[in-house]
């Protein structure tokens, strides 16, 4: 309705001015976003193939022109070498370019500019120089096809500087190339506009992220790659629980600000290979190549915590299964997201795992300091002294009391909270052992258990290295224990992570040996240096006598493979005597010491100290 009085018109002025400023602000943000974004099609793979093809085509055309020239150019062999280099560079880019870092994209574009300029100069002017200068159009195409407007224009300016310098020293006049140069600029800009016009249909202008169409296209491509390579792939859907109330309470501008801020926060957490998108109003999606559902759920918890000041957030996770389509994978993630919201919001749920309360209790316990590390001593039976500990986690629950790991680790593994638990105990155990070494001046090892879910994380070894660096614990003082029955020892990522740990100098122990289904086969390719005999074999030692053929075989096998042996569950002096007689070098169990919050000194039971003359033969 039109304001019908002078007073109403005066009151309407601030509102109109506010709306104008808001519109101008939105326009400025959209222009800034458009200028700073690369086209959606400019993936590493597309860049590598496009740039490689242009390099090879340019080098081939230049080579053909040189060889067909009559008379031959004076610098013919130099020009042939440059053309051949371009062809080889093109082949390299097409075969290996997608593995290169992002900064190398600019290097190859600039290198192409310089090589063409040198070729124009070596051609000596005239028609040959003008013909070679046509190849600048290939560089222009690559710039505007693959880079943001702002970056492409910088490259274009570099092309103009190099070309003008080459034309000047070669004696080519501006009139000879002005049409060619104008066409180069026009074609580059037109290609850039068409590329972005196509990509705009896949972009969310508010946040600069891919929209549903763009995410679906990239997800279909990732599914094909994952099914071909056998790698893991997970999808994570996130929904802002408070978004509706923000819009209703503070208006749409505040809602838009919240969406942009959440997107910016998550952009900083998303690493190379991941893909963040905004498919709907308050819904975000992340594609996580190489992530299991368990690891993706842990990452979802990290994302939710990062935006807690802006809004509560729910997350649903699903992992790619055999013969999955895009719709099937996303559908399962949507079911998990719905389940998270149905449970009150503010949760992360994997498809098929709905024990929200247990996961929340674990995260709350970590934040409130309810967890504690207990150390059980490991004894060197030859030296008869404590040489290390196994770090065990205990939960001082406010209502349940001291909770043993068997009562909460399974829930942590199902929900993804195992990653946070594992990181916590690794930090605490390494820091505690480093402090003990510094205080006592004595060497000490600590063994920390790693879940199979943690080992499937490709950055697990890097996390261990970071913890060692921050705590000051020598890598040789840390042993990572892996239970053979709880992880896929044939998984390439697991083997790679274990090798990376060994290269750091960290020990690898196979825990509960003898309880898995293919122990002997696995020992041959696992990079382990410690073998822990399961307590069931120790418990089977007869009260009188020492006829233990299985234990004898395990010890002989470990000795043949050069593995240090630790027997678990030693509870009596007789068991310790038998193990020492078999040649077992290390042991742990209640006989030597129960788990305790403090690390035990190097003393051992007096009865063991008095053991002398124990035969090393069976």
C-alpha positions in Angstrom: 0.0 0.0 0.0 1.3 3.5 -0.9 2.1 5.8 2.1 -0.7 8.4 2.0 0.7 11.0 4.4 3.9 13.0 4.6 4.7 11.4 8.0 4.3 7.8 6.6 6.5 8.7 3.6 9.2 10.0 5.9 9.0 6.8 8.0 9.2 4.7 4.8 12.5 6.3 3.8 14.8 4.4 6.2 13.1 1.1 5.3 13.6 1.8 1.6 17.2 2.8 2.2 17.8 -0.4 4.2 16.3 -2.5 1.4 18.4 -0.7 -1.2 21.6 -1.3 0.8 20.6 -4.9 1.4 20.1 -5.4 -2.4 23.4 -3.7 -3.2 25.2 -5.8 -0.5 23.7 -9.1 -2.0 24.8 -8.0 -5.4 28.3 -7.2 -4.2 28.6 -10.6 -2.5 27.4 -12.4 -5.5 29.9 -10.6 -7.8 32.7 -11.3 -5.3 31.7 -15.0 -5.1 31.5 -15.2 -8.9 34.9 -13.6 -9.4 36.6 -15.8 -6.8 35.2 -19.2 -7.7 36.7 -21.7 -10.1 34.2 -23.3 -12.6 32.6 -26.4 -11.2 33.9 -28.5 -14.1 37.5 -27.5 -13.2 38.4 -30.6 -11.2 42.0 -31.8 -11.0 41.2 -34.6 -13.5 39.6 -32.2 -16.0 42.4 -29.7 -15.7 45.1 -32.3 -16.2 43.5 -33.8 -19.3 42.6 -30.4 -20.8 46.0 -28.9 -20.2 47.7 -32.0 -21.3 45.7 -32.1 -24.6 46.4 -28.4 -25.3 50.1 -28.9 -24.6 50.4 -31.9 -26.8 48.3 -30.3 -29.6 50.3 -27.1 -29.5 53.6 -28.9 -29.5 52.5 -31.1 -32.4 51.2 -28.1 -34.5 54.4 -26.2 -33.8 56.5 -29.2 -34.8 54.6 -29.6 -38.0 55.0 -25.9 -38.9 58.7 -26.0 -38.3 59.3 -29.2 -40.3 57.2 -27.9 -43.2 58.9 -24.5 -43.3 60.9 -23.6 -46.4 63.6 -22.5 -45.8 64.1 -24.0 -42.4 64.3 -21.5 -39.5 67.8 -20.6 -38.4 67.1 -21.9 -34.8 65.3 -25.0 -36.0 66.7 -27.4 -33.5 66.0 -25.1 -30.6 62.4 -24.8 -31.8 62.1 -28.5 -32.3 63.3 -29.1 -28.8 60.7 -26.7 -27.4 57.9 -28.3 -29.4 59.0 -31.8 -28.3 59.1 -30.6 -24.7 55.5 -29.4 -25.0 54.4 -32.8 -26.4 56.1 -34.7 -23.6 54.7 -32.3 -21.0 51.2 -32.9 -22.5 51.5 -36.6 -22.3 52.8 -36.3 -18.7 49.8 -34.1 -17.7 47.3 -36.5 -19.2 48.8 -39.5 -17.4 49.8 -38.1 -14.1 48.6 -34.5 -13.8 45.7 -35.1 -11.6 48.0 -36.2 -8.8 49.8 -32.8 -8.8 49.2 -30.1 -6.2 46.9 -27.2 -7.1 49.7 -24.6 -7.4 51.3 -26.5 -10.2 48.2 -25.7 -12.4 49.4 -22.0 -12.5 53.0 -23.1 -13.1 52.0 -25.1 -16.2 49.8 -22.3 -17.6 52.6 -19.8 -17.1 55.2 -22.2 -18.5 53.1 -22.6 -21.7 53.0 -18.8 -22.1 56.8 -18.5 -21.7 57.5 -21.4 -24.1 55.3 -19.9 -26.8 56.9 -16.5 -26.4 60.4 -18.0 -26.7 59.2 -19.9 -29.9 57.9 -16.6 -31.4 61.3 -15.0 -30.8 63.3 -18.0 -32.2 61.1 -18.0 -35.3 62.8 -14.7 -36.3 59.7 -12.7 -37.1 57.4 -12.9 -40.2 54.7 -15.4 -40.8 56.3 -18.1 -38.7 56.3 -15.9 -35.6 52.7 -14.9 -36.2 51.7 -18.5 -36.7 53.3 -19.6 -33.5 51.7 -16.7 -31.7 48.3 -18.3 -32.5 49.1 -20.8 -29.8 48.6 -18.2 -27.2 44.9 -18.9 -27.7 45.4 -22.3 -26.2 46.8 -20.7 -23.0 43.9 -18.3 -22.9 41.4 -21.1 -23.2 43.1 -23.0 -20.4 43.0 -19.9 -18.1 39.3 -19.1 -18.5 38.2 -22.7 -18.6 40.0 -23.7 -15.3 40.5 -20.6 -13.2 38.4 -18.0 -11.4 37.8 -14.7 -13.3 40.3 -12.8 -11.2 43.0 -15.4 -11.6 42.3 -15.9 -15.3 42.7 -12.1 -15.9 46.1 -12.1 -14.2 47.2 -14.9 -16.5 45.8 -13.0 -19.5 47.8 -10.0 -18.5 51.0 -12.1 -18.3 50.2 -13.6 -21.7 50.0 -10.0 -23.1 53.2 -8.9 -21.5 55.1 -12.0 -22.8 53.6 -11.8 -26.3 54.3 -8.0 -26.7 57.9 -8.6 -25.6 58.4 -11.5 -28.0 56.8 -9.5 -30.9 59.1 -6.6 -30.2 62.3 -8.5 -30.2 61.3 -10.6 -33.2 60.3 -7.5 -35.2 56.6 -8.3 -35.5 54.5 -5.2 -35.8 51.3 -4.7 -33.9 49.2 -4.5 -37.0 50.3 -8.0 -37.9 48.9 -9.5 -34.7 46.2 -7.2 -33.4 43.3 -9.2 -34.9 44.9 -12.4 -33.7 45.4 -11.0 -30.1 41.8 -9.6 -30.1 40.4 -13.0 -31.1 42.5 -14.7 -28.4 41.0 -12.4 -25.7 37.5 -12.6 -27.0 37.5 -16.4 -27.3 39.0 -16.8 -23.8 36.3 -14.5 -22.3 33.5 -16.2 -24.2 34.7 -19.7 -23.2 34.9 -18.4 -19.6 31.4 -17.0 -19.7 29.9 -20.2 -21.2 31.8 -22.4 -18.7 30.5 -20.3 -15.8 27.0 -20.1 -17.2 26.9 -23.9 -17.3 28.5 -24.1 -13.8 26.1 -21.5 -12.4 23.3 -24.1 -12.6 25.4 -26.2 -10.1 26.3 -23.4 -7.7 24.5 -21.9 -4.6 25.1 -18.2 -4.9 24.6 -17.5 -1.2 27.4 -19.7 0.0 29.4 -20.4 -3.1 29.0 -24.2 -2.6 27.7 -26.7 -5.1 23.9 -27.1 -5.0 22.0 -30.4 -5.3 22.6 -30.7 -9.0 26.3 -30.2 -8.7 26.6 -32.5 -5.7 24.7 -35.3 -7.4 26.9 -35.1 -10.5 30.1 -35.3 -8.5 28.7 -38.0 -6.3 27.8 -40.2 -9.3 31.4 -39.8 -10.5 32.8 -40.7 -7.1 30.6 -43.8 -6.8 32.0 -45.1 -10.1 35.6 -44.5 -9.0 35.0 -46.1 -5.6 33.3 -49.2 -7.1 36.2 -49.5 -9.5 39.0 -49.2 -6.9 37.2 -50.8 -3.9 37.9 -47.7 -1.7 35.4 -46.6 1.0 33.0 -43.7 0.3 30.6 -42.1 2.7 28.0 -39.4 2.5 27.3 -37.0 5.4 24.1 -35.0 5.5 23.8 -32.1 8.0 20.7 -30.1 9.0 20.6 -26.9 11.1 18.1 -27.6 13.9 17.7 -23.9 14.8 17.4 -22.4 11.4 13.6 -22.1 11.3 13.5 -20.3 14.6 16.4 -18.0 13.5 14.4 -17.0 10.5 11.2 -16.5 12.5 12.9 -14.6 15.3 15.4 -12.5 13.5 14.3 -12.4 9.9 15.7 -13.8 6.6 18.9 -11.6 6.6 20.0 -13.2 9.8 19.2 -16.6 8.4 21.3 -15.9 5.3 24.2 -14.7 7.5 24.0 -17.9 9.6 24.1 -20.1 6.5 27.1 -18.2 5.1 28.9 -18.4 8.4 28.3 -22.1 8.8 29.5 -22.7 5.3 32.7 -20.7 5.9 33.4 -22.6 9.1 33.0 -25.9 7.4 35.0 -24.9 4.4 38.0 -24.5 6.7 37.5 -28.1 8.0 36.9 -29.7 4.7 40.2 -31.0 3.2 41.3 -31.9 -0.3 39.2 -34.8 -1.7 36.1 -34.0 0.3 33.2 -32.1 -1.3 31.0 -29.7 0.7 27.6 -28.7 -0.9 24.3 -27.1 0.1 21.5 -29.1 -1.5 18.7 -27.3 0.2 17.6 -24.5 2.5 19.3 -25.4 5.8 20.8 -28.7 4.6 24.4 -29.4 3.8 26.0 -32.5 2.3 29.6 -33.7 2.3 31.1 -36.4 0.2 33.9 -38.2 1.9 36.1 -40.5 -0.3 38.1 -43.0 1.7 35.9 -42.7 4.8 34.1 -45.5 6.4 30.7 -44.6 8.0 32.3 -44.9 11.4 35.0 -42.4 10.6 32.5 -40.1 8.8 30.4 -40.1 12.0 33.4 -38.9 14.0 34.0 -36.1 11.5 30.3 -35.2 11.7 30.8 -34.7 15.5 33.7 -32.4 14.7 31.6 -30.4 12.3 28.7 -30.1 14.7 30.9 -28.8 17.5 32.5 -26.2 15.2 29.2 -24.5 14.5 27.7 -24.9 18.0 27.7 -21.1 18.5 25.6 -20.6 15.4 23.1 -23.4 15.6 22.5 -27.0 16.8 23.0 -29.4 14.0 22.0 -33.0 13.2 23.9 -35.4 11.0 23.2 -38.6 9.1 25.9 -40.8 7.7 25.8 -43.7 5.2 28.6 -45.7 3.6 28.6 -46.9 0.0 27.6 -50.6 -0.4 28.2 -52.9 -3.3 26.0 -52.1 -6.3 24.7 -48.9 -4.7 23.3 -46.1 -6.8 23.5 -42.4 -5.9 19.9 -42.4 -4.8 20.3 -45.5 -2.6 23.4 -44.1 -0.8 21.8 -40.6 -0.3 18.6 -42.2 0.8 20.2 -44.1 3.6 22.0 -40.9 4.7 18.6 -39.2 4.7 17.1 -42.0 6.9 19.9 -41.6 9.4 19.5 -37.8 9.4 15.7 -38.2 10.0 16.5 -40.5 12.9 18.9 -38.0 14.4 16.3 -35.2 14.3 13.6 -37.6 15.6 15.8 -38.2 18.7 15.7 -34.5 19.5 18.4 -33.2 17.2 22.0 -32.3 17.9 23.2 -35.9 17.2 25.2 -37.7 14.6 23.8 -41.1 13.5 25.1 -43.7 11.1 22.6 -45.6 9.1 21.6 -48.7 11.1 23.1 -47.4 14.4 20.7 -45.6 16.6 22.2 -45.8 20.1 22.4 -42.0 20.5 22.4 -41.9 24.3 25.6 -44.0 24.6 27.5 -41.9 22.1 26.4 -38.6 23.8 27.5 -40.0 27.2 30.9 -40.8 25.8 31.4 -37.4 24.3 30.2 -35.7 27.5 32.5 -37.9 29.6 35.5 -36.8 27.5 34.5 -33.1 27.9 34.0 -33.5 31.7 37.2 -35.4 32.3 35.5 -38.6 33.4 37.9 -41.0 31.6 41.2 -42.1 33.1 44.3 -44.0 31.9 45.3 -47.1 33.9 48.7 -48.7 33.3 49.4 -52.4 33.5 53.2 -53.2 33.8 55.0 -55.4 31.2 57.9 -57.4 32.5 61.1 -58.5 30.8 61.5 -62.0 32.1 65.2 -62.1 31.3 66.0 -58.8 33.1 63.3 -59.4 35.7 62.2 -55.7 35.6 59.4 -53.6 34.4 60.2 -52.2 30.9 56.8 -50.8 29.9 53.1 -50.6 30.3 49.9 -51.3 28.4 47.7 -48.2 28.6 44.1 -49.1 29.4 41.1 -46.8 29.6 38.6 -46.6 32.4 35.4 -44.5 32.7 34.6 -42.9 36.1 30.9 -42.6 35.4 29.0 -40.3 37.8 26.2 -42.8 38.3 27.6 -46.2 37.2 31.0 -45.9 39.0 34.1 -47.3 37.4 33.1 -48.7 34.0 35.3 -51.3 32.2 36.1 -50.9 28.5 34.0 -53.9 27.5 31.0 -52.0 28.6 31.5 -48.9 26.5 34.0 -49.6 23.7 31.5 -51.5 21.5 29.1 -48.6 21.6 31.9 -46.2 20.9 32.9 -48.2 17.8 29.4 -48.3 16.5 28.7 -44.6 16.9 32.1 -43.3 15.7 33.0 -42.0 19.2 35.9 -44.5 19.2 38.0 -41.9 17.2 37.7 -39.3 19.9 38.4 -41.9 22.6 41.4 -43.3 20.8 42.8 -39.8 20.3 42.4 -39.0 24.0 44.1 -42.1 25.3 46.9 -41.8 22.8 47.6 -38.2 24.0 47.3 -39.1 27.7 49.4 -42.3 27.5 52.2 -40.6 25.5 52.2 -37.5 27.8 52.3 -39.7 30.9 55.1 -41.9 29.7 57.1 -39.0 28.5 56.8 -37.4 32.0 57.8 -40.7 33.7 60.9 -41.0 31.5 61.9 -37.3 32.2 61.3 -37.7 36.0 62.9 -41.1 36.5 65.6 -40.9 33.9 64.8 -44.5 32.9 63.6 -45.9 29.5 60.0 -46.9 29.3 57.6 -48.1 26.6 53.9 -47.7 26.5 51.4 -49.8 24.4 48.2 -48.2 23.2 45.4 -50.2 21.6 44.1 -49.0 18.2 40.6 -49.9 16.9 40.2 -51.3 13.5 38.1 -48.2 12.7 41.0 -45.9 13.5 43.4 -48.0 11.4 41.2 -47.4 8.3 41.7 -43.7 8.7 44.4 -42.7 6.2 45.7 -39.9 8.5 46.1 -42.1 11.6 49.9 -42.3 11.2 50.1 -38.5 10.8 48.0 -38.1 14.0 50.4 -40.4 15.9 53.4 -38.5 14.7 51.7 -35.2 15.8 51.1 -36.6 19.3 54.7 -37.8 19.6 55.9 -34.4 18.6 53.7 -32.6 21.0 54.4 -34.8 24.0 58.1 -35.3 23.4 57.8 -39.1 23.6 60.4 -40.9 21.4 58.7 -43.0 18.6 60.6 -46.1 19.8 58.9 -45.8 23.2 55.4 -46.2 21.7 53.8 -49.5 20.6 50.5 -49.6 18.8 48.5 -52.7 19.6 46.1 -54.1 17.0 43.8 -57.0 17.7 43.8 -59.3 14.7 40.1 -60.2 15.0 38.9 -56.6 15.0 40.3 -55.2 11.8 40.7 -56.2 8.1 44.4 -57.0 7.8 44.0 -57.3 4.0 42.6 -53.8 3.7 45.2 -51.7 1.7 44.7 -48.6 3.9 45.3 -50.7 7.0 48.6 -52.1 5.7 49.7 -48.7 4.5 49.0 -47.1 7.9 50.9 -49.9 9.7 53.9 -49.4 7.4 53.8 -45.7 8.0 53.8 -46.2 11.7 56.8 -48.5 11.4 58.6 -45.9 9.3 58.1 -43.5 12.2 59.9 -45.9 14.5 56.7 -46.9 16.3 56.3 -50.6 17.3 53.4 -52.7 16.1 52.0 -55.5 18.3 49.6 -58.1 17.3 47.3 -58.5 20.3 45.4 -61.6 21.4 47.4 -63.7 18.9 45.8 -67.1 18.2 42.2 -65.9 18.4 41.9 -64.8 14.8 40.9 -66.9 11.8 44.1 -66.6 9.8 46.9 -65.7 12.2 49.8 -67.5 10.5 49.0 -66.1 7.0 48.6 -62.5 8.4 51.9 -62.5 10.2 53.7 -62.9 6.9 52.6 -59.5 5.6 51.8 -57.4 8.7 54.7 -55.1 9.6 54.6 -56.2 13.3 57.6 -56.5 15.6 55.7 -57.7 18.7 53.5 -60.7 19.2 51.1 -60.9 22.2 50.0 -64.4 23.2 46.4 -64.5 24.1 45.6 -65.1 27.8 43.6 -68.2 27.0 46.8 -70.1 26.0 48.5 -68.9 29.3 45.5 -70.0 31.3 45.7 -73.5 29.7 49.2 -74.1 31.2 48.6 -77.1 33.5 49.0 -76.6 37.2 51.7 -79.3 37.3 54.1 -80.0 34.5 54.9 -77.9 31.4 53.4 -79.8 28.4 52.2 -76.9 26.3 52.8 -77.8 22.6 50.7 -74.9 21.2 52.6 -72.3 23.3 55.9 -73.9 22.3 54.9 -73.7 18.6 53.9 -70.0 18.9 57.1 -69.1 20.7 59.2 -70.9 18.0 57.2 -69.2 15.2 57.7 -65.8 16.8 61.4 -66.5 17.3 61.8 -67.5 13.6 60.1 -64.3 12.5 62.2 -62.2 14.8 59.2 -61.0 16.9 59.4 -60.0 20.5 56.9 -62.0 22.5 54.6 -60.8 25.3 52.4 -63.3 27.2 49.2 -61.9 28.5 47.2 -63.0 31.6 50.0 -64.3 33.7 48.6 -64.9 37.2 50.9 -67.4 38.9 54.6 -68.0 39.5 54.3 -71.4 37.8 52.9 -69.8 34.6 55.8 -67.3 34.6 58.3 -70.2 35.1 56.9 -72.2 32.2 56.9 -69.1 29.9 60.4 -68.2 30.8 61.4 -71.8 30.1 59.9 -71.8 26.7 61.9 -68.7 25.8 59.1 -66.2 26.1 60.9 -62.9 26.7 58.1 -60.7 28.2 54.9 -61.0 30.1 52.1 -59.1 31.8 49.2 -60.1 34.1 47.9 -59.8 37.7 50.9 -61.7 39.0 53.1 -58.8 38.1 50.6 -56.0 38.8 47.1 -55.0 38.3 46.2 -51.9 36.1 46.8 -48.7 38.2 46.5 -45.0 37.5 50.2 -44.6 38.3 53.0 -46.3 36.4 54.6 -49.0 38.6 58.3 -48.7 39.4 60.8 -51.2 38.0 60.3 -53.7 40.8 58.8 -57.1 40.2 57.5 -59.8 42.6 60.3 -61.1 44.8 59.5 -64.7 43.9 60.4 -63.9 40.3 63.6 -62.2 41.3 64.6 -65.3 43.1 64.1 -67.4 40.0 67.5 -68.5 38.9 68.8 -71.1 36.4 65.6 -71.4 34.5 66.3 -73.3 31.4 65.6 -71.6 28.1 64.8 -74.9 26.5 61.3 -76.3 26.5 
